Amino acid sequence: MDFRRLLLATTVTTALTALIGVLTATAGAGLTCEARWPLCDGAVFGLFPANFMSFIEWFHRLIAMITGFLIIGSAYAAWRGGAQRRVKLATLVALLLTPLQIVFGAFTVLVQEFVFGYSILVLTLHFGLASVILGLLVAATVWAYGDVTTVTMSKVKQAGVGALLGFPVMVVLTPRLLFTFGEVVQFVYYGLGFAMFSALLVAALWGRELGLRAVPAAAGGASVLIIAQLIVARWAFGDEGQLAILGISFVAFVLTLGVVKQVHDRSQALEGAAAPAGD
């Protein structure tokens, strides 16, 4: 497989793994394998699930294992194939963080009665680290495609507008505001959140390539706020939690709007400067 396609598949699978992890927790399947890890509660000495709820947790572990191998393969291909230095470093850091992510995943099952418990702290660390790994892979993918993709103002603007359009949906789906925060709503909410995070990260990276000054900082800050919003949504209950989520979303929206405006203004300025030369 072409290295770029491998890296893209790894990035998408990493996001999918995080999404399945959210659904696993929502369905209450996180401890269904008799609180065993990495084994489950079914046939062949616990290698397989015993029922549907166990299957959810077992399937999450299976996808996570496949993702781990893809990350290993991407890092190996980057270093063996002579990729850009920044691509090599991004995949290497993602690879080095993966064992720690596996440990946090095990903690959600094995230490529920010990130091941390099946607690917000462990879930936050687990989800946060998954987001960092995803961000590194998004960056590596963007950079890997850099030599075949021409970065333009229009593309940066499209990435920003794409993220901007997601905010109304995120507000409507704010946990327990208008809808019950069940499996389907959470899948859409977190899936859209990851898409917006990726789009903003792409805008930040492309903005940096074009020397757009404030764009990388604003888009990067908005992407971090999106992840913060997704983390808070996992444990926020009641009016205070909803206000916190909406507040974070508003700040991220303003930053994203600023990104789109700056790129638009810069494009208009460049077109204006070029017009006399064409007359």
QUIKADA-V361260 format. One record per pair of residues at least 12 apart in sequence whose ideal C-beta (glycine too) atoms are under 6 Angstrom apart, sorted by sequence separation. I is the first residue (numbers start at 1). GAP is how many residues later the second one is. D is the distance in Angstrom with one decimal. If there is no record, write none. Layout:
I	GAP	D
I	GAP	D
This chain:
173	12	5.8
204	12	4.5
232	12	5.6
233	12	5.8
41	13	5.4
78	13	4.5
232	13	5.5
40	14	5.6
108	14	5.3
107	15	5.0
204	15	3.8
75	16	4.1
173	16	4.6
203	16	4.2
204	16	4.2
229	16	5.7
74	17	5.2
75	17	5.6
40	18	4.9
200	19	4.8
229	19	4.5
75	20	4.2
228	20	5.6
229	20	5.7
32	21	4.4
33	21	5.4
104	21	5.2
32	22	4.5
104	22	4.2
200	22	5.0
201	22	4.9
71	23	5.7
169	23	5.9
200	23	3.8
225	23	5.4
29	24	4.9
33	24	5.3
71	24	5.6
32	25	5.1
166	26	5.2
197	26	5.0
225	26	5.9
226	26	5.7
29	27	3.9
71	27	5.4
225	27	3.9
29	28	4.6
101	28	4.9
27	29	5.6
197	29	4.6
68	30	5.6
166	30	4.4
196	30	5.4
197	30	5.9
222	30	4.5
24	32	5.5
24	33	5.7
163	33	4.5
193	33	5.7
222	33	4.0
221	34	5.4
222	34	4.8
24	36	4.6
97	36	5.4
163	36	4.2
162	37	4.7
163	37	4.9
193	37	4.7
218	37	4.6
21	39	5.7
94	39	5.0
20	40	4.8
159	40	4.8
218	40	5.1
219	40	4.9
218	41	4.9
94	42	4.3
20	43	5.7
93	43	5.6
94	43	5.6
159	43	4.7
160	43	4.9
159	44	4.0
215	44	5.4
17	46	5.1
90	46	4.7
17	47	5.2
156	47	5.4
215	47	5.8
214	48	6.0
90	49	5.2
91	49	5.2
17	50	4.7
90	50	3.9
156	50	4.7
156	51	5.5
14	53	5.4
87	53	4.9
13	54	4.9
151	55	4.8
87	56	5.0
203	56	5.9
13	57	5.7
86	57	5.4
87	57	5.3
151	58	5.0
175	58	5.0
84	59	5.8
10	60	4.1
138	60	5.0
142	60	5.7
10	61	5.9
138	63	5.2
142	63	5.0
10	64	4.6
177	65	5.5
135	66	5.9
7	67	5.1
6	68	5.7
174	68	5.8
37	69	4.9
6	71	6.0
174	71	5.5
37	72	4.3
37	73	5.4
3	74	4.9
35	74	5.7
3	78	5.4
170	79	5.9
167	86	4.8
164	92	5.1
163	93	5.3
131	96	4.6
160	96	6.0
160	99	4.4
161	99	5.8
160	100	4.2
127	104	5.9
157	106	4.5
124	107	5.7
156	107	5.1
153	110	5.6
18	112	4.5
153	114	4.4
120	115	4.9
15	119	5.7
14	120	5.1
14	123	5.6
11	126	4.2
10	127	5.9
11	127	5.8
11	130	5.1
7	133	5.9
8	133	5.4
7	134	5.0
7	137	5.3
4	140	5.0
4	141	5.7
26	157	5.2
23	160	5.6
26	160	5.2
22	164	5.8
22	168	5.1
19	171	5.7
19	172	5.8
15	179	4.9
